[in-house]
Amino acid sequence: MKKLILTLITAGMVVGSSIAQADSGSRLHQILESGKLRMGVTLDWNPMSFRNPENNEMVGFDIDWGTQLAKDLGVEIEFVKTEWKTLLAGIVSNKYDISNSASLTPSRAKSVGFTDHYYELGTVPLALTKNHSKYPTWESINSPDVTVASTMGTVQEQQAKQYFPDAKHRVIEAPARDYQEVLVGRADVHITSNVEAVTLNQKFPELMALPVTGKSNRPLGALLPQNDQIWINFVNHWIKAKKVAGFFDALEAKWLVPEMEVMMTD
């Protein structure tokens, strides 16, 4: 009996030690010890994360909540520039602890974790205002005579190929963007989120969201290390607390312009 008790105690000590080691290895504890939260940002998605053209400062919905998360942790925020095509790799290779907002998709969830969602996006097509009558439906875009632009590594790249298999495709590598191809005439259409569509309409009057019903509403969250449940749990609890406090409602009112005619409905 004494031998059995000793064995159980020893096993318990080993398990307890393993849990303690796992806890100390969490990004949460590393962040608290280093005094710094690293957030990967693409800075090419107005109004989520972009540079103010007047002073070159980083601004947007994601910049605000990342700054607040760091403040609530009692640490400094470090924004790490990344691109959509390397957004997941940056999490996996420990270049940053959390990413800017990204669509929650099963494909991405194979290699990274996600926070709970705090907003929902839809997809809309844009073309030159003078050409908008050429594309009255999603199906009218799916033609060999139409060139569709998308940005490499984005959900829109996958959607463009899925929605328009018969069209020609121009996949643009950051820092260039797909809408620029439409503006200069190298593409007829590009697709983007409803929130960016509004800002693009405002910035470039020659661009217009096409008068078609939106597609593919999807949840928006941030990427986290897949195997770090401690860090994932902390951020999710933080999101829930901030939602109850009205923090995310205030961010939506500040940055996410009402979608008006590009409001998504499935």
C-alpha positions as CSV (number, residue, x, y, z in Angstrom):
1,M,0.0,0.0,0.0
2,K,2.8,2.4,0.9
3,K,4.5,1.7,-2.4
4,L,1.2,2.4,-4.3
5,I,0.7,5.7,-2.4
6,L,4.3,6.7,-3.2
7,T,3.8,5.9,-6.8
8,L,0.6,8.0,-7.0
9,I,2.3,10.9,-5.2
10,T,5.2,10.7,-7.6
11,A,2.9,10.6,-10.6
12,G,0.9,13.5,-9.3
13,M,4.1,15.5,-8.9
14,V,5.1,14.7,-12.5
15,V,1.7,15.7,-13.9
16,G,1.7,18.9,-11.8
17,S,5.2,19.8,-13.0
18,S,4.2,19.2,-16.6
19,I,1.2,21.5,-16.2
20,A,3.3,24.2,-14.6
21,Q,5.8,23.9,-17.5
22,A,2.9,24.1,-20.0
23,D,1.5,27.2,-18.2
24,S,4.9,29.0,-18.2
25,G,5.3,28.2,-21.9
26,S,2.0,30.0,-22.8
27,R,2.3,33.2,-24.9
28,L,0.2,34.8,-22.1
29,H,3.0,34.3,-19.6
30,Q,5.7,35.2,-22.1
31,I,3.9,38.5,-22.9
32,L,3.6,39.4,-19.2
33,E,7.2,38.6,-18.6
34,S,8.5,40.5,-21.6
35,G,6.1,43.4,-21.1
36,K,5.2,43.4,-24.8
37,L,2.3,42.2,-26.9
38,R,3.2,41.6,-30.6
39,M,0.4,42.0,-33.1
40,G,0.8,41.2,-36.8
41,V,-0.9,43.8,-39.0
42,T,-1.1,44.0,-42.8
43,L,-1.9,47.7,-42.8
44,D,-3.7,47.5,-46.2
45,W,-7.3,47.0,-45.1
46,N,-9.1,50.3,-44.5
47,P,-10.9,50.6,-42.0
48,M,-9.4,47.7,-40.1
49,S,-5.6,48.4,-40.2
50,F,-4.0,51.0,-42.4
51,R,-1.7,54.1,-42.4
52,N,-3.2,57.6,-42.1
53,P,-2.0,59.2,-45.3
54,E,-1.7,62.6,-43.5
55,N,0.8,61.5,-40.9
56,N,1.6,57.9,-41.8
57,E,0.5,56.7,-38.3
58,M,-1.1,53.2,-38.0
59,V,-4.9,53.5,-37.4
60,G,-8.0,51.5,-37.6
61,F,-10.4,49.1,-35.9
62,D,-7.7,46.5,-35.2
63,I,-5.1,49.0,-34.1
64,D,-7.5,50.3,-31.5
65,W,-8.5,46.9,-30.0
66,G,-4.9,45.7,-30.1
67,T,-3.8,48.8,-28.2
68,Q,-6.6,48.2,-25.7
69,L,-5.7,44.6,-25.2
70,A,-2.1,45.5,-24.5
71,K,-3.2,48.2,-22.0
72,D,-5.5,45.7,-20.2
73,L,-2.6,43.3,-20.0
74,G,-0.4,46.0,-18.6
75,V,2.2,45.7,-21.4
76,E,3.3,47.7,-24.4
77,I,2.0,47.0,-27.9
78,E,4.3,46.2,-30.8
79,F,2.7,46.2,-34.3
80,V,4.6,43.8,-36.6
81,K,4.1,44.4,-40.3
82,T,3.1,41.3,-42.2
83,E,1.2,40.4,-45.4
84,W,-1.8,38.3,-46.1
85,K,0.2,35.5,-47.7
86,T,2.3,35.2,-44.6
87,L,-0.3,36.0,-41.9
88,L,-0.6,32.4,-40.7
89,A,3.1,31.7,-41.0
90,G,3.8,34.6,-38.7
91,I,1.7,33.1,-35.9
92,V,3.2,29.6,-36.4
93,S,6.8,30.8,-36.4
94,N,6.3,33.1,-33.3
95,K,6.8,36.4,-35.1
96,Y,3.8,37.8,-33.3
97,D,1.3,36.7,-30.6
98,I,-1.9,37.6,-32.3
99,S,-3.0,38.9,-35.7
100,N,-5.2,41.6,-37.0
101,S,-8.7,40.7,-37.9
102,A,-9.2,37.8,-40.4
103,S,-12.0,35.7,-41.7
104,L,-12.5,32.5,-39.7
105,T,-12.3,29.7,-42.2
106,P,-11.8,25.9,-41.8
107,S,-8.8,26.1,-44.1
108,R,-7.0,28.5,-41.8
109,A,-8.1,26.6,-38.7
110,K,-6.0,23.6,-39.8
111,S,-2.8,25.4,-38.8
112,V,-3.8,28.3,-36.4
113,G,-6.2,29.0,-33.6
114,F,-8.9,31.7,-33.7
115,T,-10.5,34.0,-31.2
116,D,-14.2,34.1,-30.8
117,H,-15.7,36.3,-33.5
118,Y,-16.6,40.0,-32.9
119,Y,-18.0,41.0,-36.2
120,E,-19.4,39.5,-39.4
121,L,-18.3,40.4,-43.0
122,G,-19.8,39.8,-46.4
123,T,-18.3,39.8,-49.8
124,V,-19.2,42.3,-52.6
125,P,-17.9,42.9,-56.1
126,L,-16.6,46.3,-57.3
127,A,-16.1,47.7,-60.8
128,L,-15.6,51.0,-62.4
129,T,-18.8,53.1,-61.9
130,K,-19.1,53.6,-65.6
131,N,-19.2,49.8,-66.1
132,H,-21.5,48.8,-63.2
133,S,-24.5,48.0,-65.5
134,K,-22.4,45.3,-67.3
135,Y,-22.5,43.1,-64.2
136,P,-26.1,42.9,-62.9
137,T,-25.6,39.5,-61.2
138,W,-22.8,37.4,-59.8
139,E,-23.2,35.0,-62.7
140,S,-22.6,37.8,-65.2
141,I,-19.0,38.1,-63.8
142,N,-18.3,34.5,-64.4
143,S,-17.3,34.9,-68.1
144,P,-14.1,34.3,-70.0
145,D,-14.4,38.0,-71.1
146,V,-14.1,39.2,-67.5
147,T,-10.9,39.6,-65.6
148,V,-11.3,39.4,-61.8
149,A,-8.5,40.7,-59.5
150,S,-7.8,39.5,-56.0
151,T,-5.1,39.9,-53.4
152,M,-2.8,36.9,-52.7
153,G,-3.4,35.1,-49.4
154,T,-6.8,36.6,-48.8
155,V,-10.2,34.9,-48.5
156,Q,-11.2,36.9,-51.5
157,E,-8.5,35.1,-53.6
158,Q,-10.2,31.8,-52.8
159,Q,-13.7,33.2,-53.3
160,A,-12.8,34.7,-56.7
161,K,-11.7,31.3,-58.0
162,Q,-14.6,29.6,-56.5
163,Y,-17.3,32.0,-57.7
164,F,-15.9,32.8,-61.1
165,P,-14.2,29.6,-62.5
166,D,-14.7,30.7,-66.1
167,A,-13.3,34.2,-65.6
168,K,-9.7,35.3,-66.0
169,H,-7.9,35.9,-62.7
170,R,-5.2,38.4,-61.7
171,V,-3.8,37.5,-58.3
172,I,-1.9,40.5,-56.9
173,E,0.9,40.3,-54.4
174,A,1.0,42.9,-51.5
175,P,1.8,45.7,-51.1
176,A,-0.1,46.2,-54.4
177,R,-3.9,45.7,-54.1
178,D,-6.5,44.2,-56.3
179,Y,-8.7,47.3,-56.6
180,Q,-5.8,49.1,-58.2
181,E,-6.0,46.7,-61.1
182,V,-9.5,47.8,-61.7
183,L,-8.7,51.5,-61.4
184,V,-5.9,51.2,-64.1
185,G,-8.0,48.9,-66.4
186,R,-6.0,45.7,-66.0
187,A,-9.1,44.0,-64.4
188,D,-12.8,44.5,-64.8
189,V,-13.9,43.5,-61.3
190,H,-12.5,42.7,-57.8
191,I,-14.2,41.4,-54.7
192,T,-13.7,42.6,-51.2
193,S,-15.4,42.8,-47.8
194,N,-18.4,45.0,-47.4
195,V,-16.6,47.3,-44.9
196,E,-13.8,48.0,-47.3
197,A,-16.2,48.4,-50.2
198,V,-17.7,51.4,-48.4
199,T,-14.3,53.1,-47.8
200,L,-13.2,52.4,-51.4
201,N,-16.5,54.0,-52.7
202,Q,-15.7,57.0,-50.7
203,K,-12.1,57.3,-51.6
204,F,-12.5,56.5,-55.3
205,P,-15.8,57.8,-56.8
206,E,-14.9,56.0,-60.0
207,L,-15.3,52.6,-58.2
208,M,-18.8,51.3,-57.3
209,A,-20.0,48.3,-55.5
210,L,-22.1,46.3,-58.0
211,P,-25.9,46.2,-57.4
212,V,-26.0,42.5,-56.6
213,T,-26.9,40.6,-53.4
214,G,-23.9,40.0,-51.2
215,K,-22.4,36.5,-50.6
216,S,-20.7,34.5,-48.0
217,N,-21.3,36.2,-44.7
218,R,-18.5,35.0,-42.4
219,P,-17.3,35.6,-38.8
220,L,-14.3,37.9,-38.2
221,G,-11.7,37.2,-35.5
222,A,-8.0,37.1,-34.9
223,L,-5.4,34.4,-35.3
224,L,-3.6,32.8,-32.3
225,P,-1.3,29.9,-31.8
226,Q,-3.3,26.7,-32.2
227,N,-1.7,24.8,-29.3
228,D,-1.9,27.5,-26.7
229,Q,-5.3,27.2,-25.1
230,I,-4.3,29.4,-22.1
231,W,-3.7,32.3,-24.4
232,I,-6.7,31.6,-26.5
233,N,-8.9,31.4,-23.4
234,F,-7.6,34.7,-22.0
235,V,-8.2,36.6,-25.3
236,N,-11.7,35.1,-25.6
237,H,-12.6,36.1,-22.0
238,W,-11.3,39.6,-22.8
239,I,-13.4,39.8,-25.9
240,K,-16.6,38.7,-24.0
241,A,-15.9,41.2,-21.3
242,K,-15.3,44.0,-23.8
243,K,-18.5,43.1,-25.7
244,V,-20.5,43.4,-22.5
245,A,-18.9,46.7,-21.7
246,G,-19.8,48.1,-25.2
247,F,-16.2,48.4,-26.3
248,F,-16.7,46.7,-29.6
249,D,-19.9,48.6,-30.3
250,A,-18.0,51.8,-29.9
251,L,-15.3,50.6,-32.3
252,E,-18.0,49.7,-34.9
253,A,-19.5,53.1,-34.6
254,K,-16.1,54.7,-35.0
255,W,-14.6,52.7,-37.8
256,L,-17.2,50.5,-39.6
257,V,-19.3,52.9,-41.6
258,P,-22.9,51.6,-42.0
259,E,-22.9,49.5,-45.1
260,M,-25.9,51.3,-46.7
261,E,-26.5,49.7,-50.1
262,V,-23.8,47.1,-49.7
263,M,-25.2,45.7,-46.5
264,M,-24.9,41.9,-46.6
265,T,-27.9,39.6,-46.7
266,D,-27.6,35.9,-47.7
